[in-house]
Structure formats: C-alpha cells, structure tokens
Amino acid sequence: ISAFTINRAGDMILSIGFFAIVAIFGSLNYNTIFSLVPFINETSITLVALLLLFGASAKSANIPLHHWLVASMEAPTPVSALLHAATLVTAGLYLLLRCSPILEYSSTALIIITLVGATTAFIGATSGLVSNDLKRIIAMSTISQLGYMIMALGLSKYNVALFHTCNHAFFKALLFLSAGAVIHSFADQQDVRKMGGLIKFLPLTYSIMIIGTLSLLATPF
C-alpha cells in the first residue's frame, strides 16, 4: 500500500510534467523535444526538469519519496531482489538519463538533482547503520546507492550513472537472495542481533554474501 500511494503521488507530478512538455514543446517525441530545447527559455526547462525529478524520485526512491522502498522489503526475498535490482527503482533513473539533453540546459535543475541525490545517499546509509532487520539494512543500502546514481546525473556523468545502475542490479539481487537463504536457515528470523557464526554451516551463502558486500563497497578488482 505504501508503494502504491507514494508512487501515485509521483505519477501525478510526472503527468503534470508531461502536460508541461506538451504545452512548451507541442510534442512528447524525444527527437522533437531535444531539437527544440536550445530555443526554450531556461525557466520553462527548469520547471519541466524539476517535475521529471519529482516523478523520478518516487520511482527511484529518493528523498522525500523514499519510504516505500523500505516498506517493500516485507515481500518474499525473490520479489525484493527484483524490486530493488531490476524492475521498479531503475525506471525513474532511466527517465532522467533519457532526458539528459533537457537537463543540460538548466544549471539550476542539475544543482537540485545533485543535492537530492547526495542527501538521499547520506540519509539512506546512516539509516541503514541503525537498523536491526537484515532485509531493511539492504533496502536502506539500495536507497543510498540510488542517491549516488541521481547525484551522478546531477553532475552530468550519465555514463557513470548507467554503469552503476547495471552494477547495482547484480550485487543487490545477490545480497537479497543470500539474505533470503540466511533468513530461511534461521527459521524466518530477520534480526541481525540474533545471528552469527554463519560460516560454519552456510559456507557458500557466506562467501557469496562477502563477494556481494565487497562489490557494494566498491573494493578494487
């Protein structure tokens, strides 16, 4: 319910953004819009970019519309892995990536996107530090990583954002499925304070989770 309601709010703002694009450019075709962008005044472009950002922040769980992603971790682990890696959270990010020629003509929008991304990355990571639920910690990590991707967009490093999207999909799915194996072996226990010594009876899951963690930490090689 949390995911549906928050995404409805984002979708409404996104729809207003589409109406604004039609009003300003007279089309929703990428080629038409991108060829007309240099001739439109910066205020209009900033407005459109911020509406797109708000829609994207609901889809890609950035502040202030990030709470639904933490709630969605209550689903079974394969569902969480799909949500956090492949299907939903990349949609908003990809929208902003695809609209990069619009964003490039508004320095204000780029600064705001950078600030939103940086704040999300920091708050997501610090919230994860004080969580005790295994899946909630990984969900907070996703919010933090998405903040990094949005921040990269704000810094005009679109190739970096796309690369990290693919990278994140792999290691986050790996971590969620490993967490599922751990929770299952602990008879549905998710509190990390009651876990420990897993290397003795789950050596494969342990080593895979270490690999996922090192990837998440951006360890060299």
Salt bridges, closest charged atoms under 4 A:
ASP11 OD2 - ARG8 NH1 2.35
ASP11 OD1 - LYS59 NZ 2.81
ASP191 OD2 - ARG193 NH2 2.87
